[in-house]
């Protein structure tokens, strides 16, 4: 849902892309610090690069502090910056799945030789 600070787009501003998983934390921190922002998800054709926020240049230092303290994945361009912790979890899941499959195949071969 877009907020009512559309006039930010008419002032000196920059665009910051935040991953959807960090949206709630980021917005609550902006509101707690009285930082004006504007976004409109309906204006974006693709959210895979993050949700685009329009923020005033004058608030850049405060926003940088928020991003660092809350470990929010942010980008100033549309190139996606991966969340490495999420990638590690997925990699561990894939390795575990492959190990289980290989283990089952080895057990089938061993029992097949013992029985046959």
Secondary structure, DSSP 8 states (H G I E B T S, - for coil): ---S-GGGGGSSEEEEEE-GGGHHHHHHHHHHTT--EE--GGG-S--TT-EEEEEEGGGHHHHHHHHHHHT--EESSSS----HHHHHHHHHHHHHHHHHHHHHHHHHHHHHHHH-
